[in-house]
């Protein structure tokens, strides 16, 4: 495999200079093709992929360069980060977006094959780790991660979701290598395996857990936010391309910032655009990318995210997927600082919106926010049949979830939502008199 990758890399070096995806310096008036690898269905990368592409912001930024070149953007869509890394190390993709664990593998492979890459910005992040979730089949009797011992679990090895699974199993006292039967599968394959009953659980990144839950094909078993460790996706660029075309990288990051601002200002419209481009339900897109969604979008390379990336290295090393990785040399904020200018310092300290409950009424281009889940329930109860989607944050982790898929607990006058049975049970055990109730009973108590 290594020899094949090296051969592919060598062959890429022999491509004509105008081919790009390795677009070497071309003469005045030439066409420069910029090849961007993205994951359309990994919807917390939309500001560097799906949404960015639909807005046309990158092409507009390139057209404004007026440097004598004509620019063309070749958008290449992939299901995971691994093939993007393979194409980058072969010199065929210039800029790509992927999750934190794939980013580290991108750094390692790039250095190993003489095609170094750099993390140049962040797309979507969650400071507690809520972007990754372990789900089981709707009829599964499993209620906690500890019950996965000896079970079959599907994940994509080397992905952020795999990293969450490994850490979660360790916290539960289960050997992640020997304690479960792990199947290395693409997300769509794993989803099918869960539906067919050939695996007991699925650990995946956005938007698969939310999608399967929304469709009634899964229910949450473990909320990644229980780890309380940041997870994120980011943008990586080939070092040689960035050095040859710094203005192009800056143009990309300016366009990413524009897409981020659009998403923040028009969250419902952005969700609809991404849904149209991907085929995902807009309600699922909004769960992650909405005003109070699981993902927060900001291009800034926040110190806490870089710190989390360093902690991720040990997980990949333990899995023998890589050796040491110099994260500090991989992170390069010069381009995003220049692209964002004076706003960069402000973005560094900005954080996610406070947790809130939201209702998306049918036919509306806006959502309604509520300070408490009980207030949301009261509204839903009084507007039966006119609700497109209702979202509530987990009472302990803050992870947003569909109200009708949440686990509900009553505690005196309070009606509290939880993503998983385990977090709900932990609350009940710690609060005398608290008990779990059905969604219907929660609605009745709030109305």
Residue pairs with C-beta under 8 A, 6 or more apart in sequence:
5 86
5 89
5 90
5 109
5 113
6 113
8 86
8 89
8 90
9 89
9 90
9 91
9 113
9 114
9 115
11 90
12 22
12 90
12 91
12 92
13 22
13 91
15 22
15 91
17 23
17 24
17 25
17 26
18 26
18 30
18 31
18 32
18 33
19 33
20 32
20 33
20 34
20 35
20 74
20 94
21 33
21 35
21 74
21 87
21 91
21 92
21 93
21 94
22 91
22 92
22 94
22 240
22 241
23 32
23 33
23 34
23 35
23 94
23 241
23 244
23 245
24 244
25 244
26 32
26 69
28 68
28 69
29 68
29 69
29 70
30 69
30 70
31 69
31 70
31 71
31 72
32 69
32 70
32 71
32 72
32 245
32 248
33 71
33 72
33 73
33 74
34 62
34 71
34 72
34 73
34 74
34 94
34 95
34 245
34 248
34 252
35 73
35 74
35 76
35 87
35 92
35 93
35 94
35 95
36 49
36 58
36 73
36 74
36 75
36 76
36 93
36 94
36 95
36 96
36 252
37 76
37 78
37 83
37 84
37 87
37 88
37 93
37 95
37 96
37 97
38 45
38 48
38 49
38 50
38 53
38 75
38 76
38 77
38 78
38 84
38 96
38 97
39 45
39 49
39 77
39 78
39 79
39 80
39 81
39 84
39 97
39 98
40 49
40 50
40 77
40 277
40 278
41 79
41 187
41 207
41 278
41 280
42 49
42 80
42 97
42 98
42 99
42 205
42 206
42 207
42 233
43 50
43 124
43 206
43 207
43 274
43 278
43 280
43 285
43 288
43 289
43 295
44 123
44 124
44 125
44 131
44 206
44 232
44 233
44 288
44 289
44 294
44 295
44 297
45 97
45 98
45 123
45 124
45 233
46 52
46 123
46 124
46 259
46 263
46 270
46 274
46 289
47 123
47 124
47 256
47 259
47 260
47 263
47 297
47 299
48 95
48 97
48 121
48 123
48 235
48 252
48 256
48 259
49 75
49 77
49 97
49 123
50 273
50 274
50 277
50 278
51 259
51 262
51 263
51 270
51 273
51 274
52 58
52 255
52 256
52 259
53 75
53 277
54 273
54 274
54 276
54 277
55 255
55 258
55 259
55 262
55 273
57 255
57 256
57 258
57 259
58 73
58 251
58 252
58 255
59 71
59 73
60 255
61 251
61 252
61 254
61 255
62 71
62 73
62 248
62 251
63 71
64 251
65 71
65 247
65 248
65 251
67 247
71 248
76 84
76 87
76 93
78 84
79 186
79 187
79 188
80 98
80 102
80 156
80 159
80 186
80 187
81 96
81 97
81 98
81 99
81 102
81 103
81 105
81 106
81 159
82 102
82 105
82 158
84 93
84 96
84 97
84 98
84 102
84 106
85 96
85 98
85 102
85 105
85 106
85 109
85 110
86 109
87 93
87 96
88 94
88 96
88 106
88 110
88 115
88 117
88 236
88 238
89 109
89 110
89 113
89 115
89 117
90 115
91 115
91 238
93 238
94 237
94 238
94 241
94 245
94 248
95 235
95 236
95 237
95 238
95 241
95 249
95 252
96 106
96 235
96 236
96 237
97 123
97 233
97 234
97 235
97 236
98 106
98 233
98 234
98 236
99 159
99 160
99 205
99 231
99 232
99 233
100 160
100 163
100 231
100 232
100 233
100 234
100 305
100 308
100 309
100 312
101 158
101 159
101 160
101 162
101 163
101 312
101 315
101 316
102 158
102 159
102 160
103 119
103 233
103 234
103 236
103 309
103 330
104 309
104 312
104 313
104 316
104 322
104 325
104 327
104 330
105 158
105 316
105 321
105 322
106 117
106 236
107 116
107 117
107 119
107 236
107 325
107 326
107 327
107 330
108 322
108 323
108 325
109 115
110 116
110 117
110 238
110 239
115 238
115 239
115 240
116 238
116 239
116 240
117 236
117 237
117 238
117 239
117 330
118 236
118 237
118 239
118 242
118 330
118 331
118 332
119 234
119 235
119 236
119 301
119 309
119 330
119 331
119 332
120 234
120 235
120 236
120 237
120 242
120 249
120 253
120 332
120 333
120 335
120 336
121 234
121 235
121 253
121 256
121 299
121 300
121 301
121 335
121 336
122 232
122 233
122 234
122 235
122 298
122 299
122 300
122 301
122 302
122 305
123 232
123 233
123 234
123 235
123 256
123 297
123 299
124 131
124 206
124 232
124 233
124 288
124 289
124 295
124 296
124 297
125 131
125 230
125 231
125 232
125 233
125 295
125 296
125 297
125 298
125 302
125 305
126 224
126 225
126 230
126 231
126 232
126 294
126 295
126 296
126 352
126 399
127 230
127 296
127 304
127 351
127 352
128 224
128 225
128 227
128 228
128 229
128 230
128 397
128 398
128 399
129 164
129 224
129 225
129 226
129 227
129 228
129 229
129 230
129 231
130 223
130 224
130 225
130 231
130 294
130 397
130 398
130 399
130 400
131 160
131 205
131 206
131 224
131 231
131 232
131 233
131 288
131 294
131 295
132 160
132 161
132 163
132 164
132 165
132 203
132 204
132 205
132 206
132 209
132 224
132 231
133 161
133 203
133 204
133 209
133 210
133 220
133 222
133 223
133 224
133 419
134 145
134 148
134 153
134 164
134 165
134 168
134 201
134 202
134 203
134 209
134 220
134 221
134 222
134 224
135 194
135 201
135 202
135 203
135 204
135 209
135 212
135 213
135 218
135 219
135 220
135 221
136 142
136 194
136 200
136 201
136 202
136 218
136 219
136 221
137 194
137 195
137 197
137 200
137 217
137 218
137 219
138 216
138 217
138 218
138 219
140 200
140 201
140 219
140 221
142 148
142 151
142 200
142 201
142 221
143 221
143 421
143 422
143 425
144 172
144 221
144 222
144 421
144 422
144 425
145 168
145 169
145 171
145 172
145 174
145 221
145 222
145 422
146 172
146 173
146 174
148 169
148 172
148 174
148 179
148 180
148 200
148 201
148 221
149 174
149 179
149 180
150 179
150 180
150 181
151 180
151 181
151 200
151 201
152 180
152 181
152 183
152 198
152 199
152 200
152 201
153 165
153 180
153 181
153 182
153 183
153 199
153 200
153 201
153 202
153 203
154 182
154 183
154 185
154 189
154 190
154 193
154 194
154 199
154 201
154 202
154 203
155 161
155 162
155 165
155 182
155 183
155 184
155 185
155 190
155 202
155 203
155 204
156 162
156 184
156 185
156 186
156 187
156 190
156 204
157 182
157 184
157 319
157 321
158 316
158 319
158 321
159 204
159 205
160 205
160 231
160 233
161 203
161 204
161 205
162 203
163 231
163 312
163 315
163 316
164 203
164 224
164 227
164 231
165 176
165 182
165 203
166 176
166 315
166 318
166 319
167 227
167 229
167 315
168 222
168 224
168 226
168 227
169 175
169 176
169 179
169 180
170 176
171 226
171 227
174 180
176 182
177 319
183 190
183 193
183 199
185 193
187 204
187 205
187 208
190 199
190 202
190 204
190 208
191 202
191 204
191 208
191 212
191 217
193 199
193 202
194 201
194 202
194 212
194 217
194 218
195 217
201 221
202 208
202 209
202 212
202 218
203 222
206 288
206 294
206 295
207 280
207 284
207 285
207 287
207 288
209 218
209 220
210 284
210 287
210 288
210 294
210 402
211 280
211 281
211 284
212 218
213 219
213 220
213 401
213 402
213 405
214 281
214 283
214 284
214 287
214 402
214 405
219 405
220 401
220 405
220 419
220 420
221 420
221 421
221 422
222 420
222 422
223 394
223 397
223 399
223 419
223 420
223 423
224 231
224 399
225 394
225 397
225 398
225 399
225 419
226 397
226 423
229 308
229 311
230 304
230 305
230 307
230 308
231 308
232 305
232 308
234 301
234 305
235 252
235 253
235 256
235 299
237 249
237 252
237 335
241 248
241 249
242 249
242 332
242 335
246 335
249 335
250 335
250 338
250 339
251 339
253 299
253 335
253 336
253 339
253 340
254 339
254 340
256 299
257 299
257 339
257 340
257 343
260 297
260 298
260 299
262 270
263 270
263 289
263 297
264 297
267 286
267 289
267 290
267 291
267 293
267 367
268 282
268 286
268 290
268 360
268 364
268 365
268 366
268 367
269 365
270 289
271 282
271 285
271 286
271 289
271 290
272 282
274 280
274 282
274 285
274 289
275 281
275 282
275 284
275 285
278 285
283 360
283 388
283 389
283 402
286 293
286 360
286 367
286 389
286 391
287 293
287 294
287 389
287 391
287 400
287 401
287 402
288 294
288 295
289 295
289 297
290 358
290 367
290 391
290 400
291 353
291 356
291 358
291 367
291 369
292 353
292 354
292 355
292 356
292 357
292 358
292 369
292 391
292 393
292 400
293 400
294 399
294 400
296 351
296 352
296 353
298 347
298 350
299 336
299 339
299 340
299 347
300 336
300 340
300 344
300 347
300 348
300 350
301 331
301 333
301 336
302 348
303 348
306 327
306 331
309 327
309 331
310 327
313 322
313 324
313 325
313 327
316 322
316 325
317 323
317 324
336 344
337 344
340 347
355 393
355 398
355 400
356 369
356 370
356 371
356 393
357 369
357 370
357 371
357 372
357 373
357 375
357 376
357 390
357 391
357 392
357 393
357 403
358 367
358 368
358 369
358 370
358 376
358 390
358 391
358 400
359 367
359 368
359 370
359 376
359 379
359 380
359 383
359 387
359 389
359 390
359 391
360 367
360 387
360 388
360 389
360 390
360 391
361 367
361 368
361 383
361 386
361 387
361 388
362 386
362 387
362 388
363 388
364 388
368 379
370 376
370 379
373 392
373 393
373 395
373 403
373 415
373 416
373 417
374 414
374 415
374 446
375 446
376 390
376 392
376 403
377 403
377 415
377 442
377 443
377 445
377 446
377 447
378 446
378 447
380 387
380 390
380 403
380 443
381 443
381 444
381 446
381 447
382 447
389 402
390 402
390 403
390 404
391 400
391 401
391 402
391 403
392 400
392 401
392 403
392 406
392 417
393 399
393 400
393 401
393 417
394 400
394 401
394 406
394 417
394 418
394 419
394 423
395 409
395 416
395 417
395 418
395 423
395 427
396 418
396 423
396 426
396 427
397 419
397 423
399 419
401 417
401 419
403 417
403 439
404 439
406 417
406 418
406 419
406 439
407 417
407 418
407 419
407 420
407 421
407 423
407 424
407 436
408 415
408 416
408 417
408 418
408 424
408 436
408 437
408 438
408 439
408 441
408 442
409 415
409 416
409 417
409 418
409 424
409 427
409 428
409 434
409 435
409 436
409 437
410 416
410 434
410 435
410 437
410 441
410 442
410 445
411 427
411 431
411 433
411 434
412 433
415 437
415 442
415 445
415 446
416 427
417 442
418 424
418 427
421 436
424 436
425 436
427 434
428 434
428 435
428 436
437 445
